[in-house]
Amino acid sequence: MDLYRLTIHELHEMLIKKEISSLELIKNVIDRIEETDPKIKAYVTVVKEQSLAKAQEADDLISRGENVGPLTGIPMALKDNMCTEGIPTTCSSQILKNFVPPYDATVTRRLSDEGAILLGKLNMDEFAMGSSTENSAFFHTRNPWNTDCVPGGSSGGVVAAVAADEAVFTLGSDTGGSIRQPASFCGVVGLKPTYGYVSRYGLIAFASSLDQIGPVTKDVTDCALVLNAIAGHDPKDSTSADVQVPDFTKYLTGDVEGMKIGIPKEYFAEGIQPEVKDAVMTAVQQFADLGAEVEEVSLPHTEYALPAYYIIAPAECSSNLARYDGVRYGHRTEESEDIVTMFKKTRYEGFGQEVKRRIMLGTYALSSGYYDAYYLKALKVRTLIKEDFDRAFEKYDVLISPASPSTAFKFGEKLNDPLAMYMSDTMTIPINLAGIPGISVPCGFAQGLPIGLQIMGKAFGEGNILKAAYAYEQVAGFYRQKPNLTGEE
């Protein structure tokens, strides 16, 4: 039986009824990785022996009749920028190629406490900088729907692993769309929670005021289950919000009667792929058919989100990445006459082109004489964008847009044109600037490639967006469609 195709909630039922064992499940998924990953290349590291040992522990708990949670014995994987004690955490960068953390990230520990079993670490754009996973220092991850196309980024390995059934669920990080855009490209569910809802302790930082960890799953029910496990206050993270976390599965009613939905007109402007627009508008009509109230709304400062983001994010990255100097940890050059030369050569050898580009942009924006002109102005624009959303959510429960202006593009198509690459995140960046939650769910196909529907909610309004996403998912059914990998029926 192809257990790797099933969802968390389906597998949980089978585990507690003892129809399958966790050991059987883990072996099944590892076989899938060994068969499929040479083609997809989602994994940087696989911890086979550790996962088999943990599976035996899960089976022992279940056999004793202990009360186990929905994630017990379920195989998962993490983006390779989340610390895992004793397991390499590289950020897909040469500068951290041999780094092995001495501690777990909070999300790693919480999932372990819930009984989830780590299979390994997943490929990404180096230090999460990119929209295609072409910036990994190791290799390109491929889109399971068409291996000539990118999976999106920076969480390309994270979504490809779920789409190709190489993990039951995964965690990614989202700084400007790095969960939702690739989830759209690969036809899976990807959620960026409210900033501060999920601890960032142990997440290797890109842009600290924007980064947020979130789940990637096969359906919305699984997304709610994983969010239940990872959300909540963490005293180790100074930006962690001390708010009560509900049981998100209680929002999965399928009923959106009377829900007020806004359609931001700025997200349907020139440049959107026609098939993407048509699929999203079809989804909007389906919400109306379910009894939701749908209206057009304006978010007037949307056009300034991209330039503001590409001032703020590089500025924060230039500060965060200053620590990689060859002194404390990570790569150190073997050729240096003095300490200054060692700093320069270490960073030259360790960082890729995109990381160097963003460090230079950020350093410039923060430099004397330019701070007020660029960085401070970008922060003011960020406030205006947040105020747009605040006004919209005074009237609407959720907002709906495409998750990306296009379907997945071919390898190399935008790699040498950074601006074109940055434009692929135009639909997702405003949500990070405002700190609100957003989810991407499959809503159709164009030329065999998935299209993602983005649902946005007010801060800590994950319940509403999961409610809307679940209701749509059950009617549309696109989440049931799987890529046809070589040799499969």
Secondary structure as UniProt FT lines:
FT   HELIX           3..5
FT   HELIX           8..16
FT   TURN            17..18
FT   HELIX           22..40
FT   STRAND          43..46
FT   HELIX           48..63
FT   TURN            64..65
FT   TURN            70..73
FT   STRAND          75..79
FT   TURN            80..81
FT   TURN            85..86
FT   TURN            91..92
FT   HELIX           94..96
FT   TURN            97..98
FT   HELIX           106..113
FT   TURN            114..115
FT   STRAND          117..122
FT   HELIX           126..128
FT   TURN            134..135
FT   TURN            144..145
FT   TURN            147..148
FT   HELIX           156..163
FT   TURN            164..165
FT   STRAND          169..174
FT   TURN            178..179
FT   HELIX           180..186
FT   STRAND          189..192
FT   TURN            195..197
FT   TURN            201..202
FT   TURN            208..210
FT   STRAND          212..217
FT   HELIX           220..230
FT   TURN            235..236
FT   TURN            238..239
FT   HELIX           248..251
FT   TURN            257..258
FT   STRAND          260..264
FT   HELIX           265..268
FT   TURN            270..271
FT   HELIX           274..289
FT   TURN            290..291
FT   STRAND          293..297
FT   TURN            300..301
FT   HELIX           302..304
FT   HELIX           305..320
FT   HELIX           321..323
FT   HELIX           339..350
FT   HELIX           353..366
FT   TURN            368..370
FT   HELIX           371..376
FT   HELIX           377..393
FT   TURN            394..395
FT   STRAND          398..402
FT   TURN            411..412
FT   TURN            415..416
FT   HELIX           418..423
FT   TURN            424..428
FT   HELIX           429..434
FT   STRAND          438..446
FT   TURN            447..448
FT   STRAND          449..457
FT   TURN            459..460
FT   HELIX           462..476
FT   HELIX           478..480
FT   TURN            486..487
//
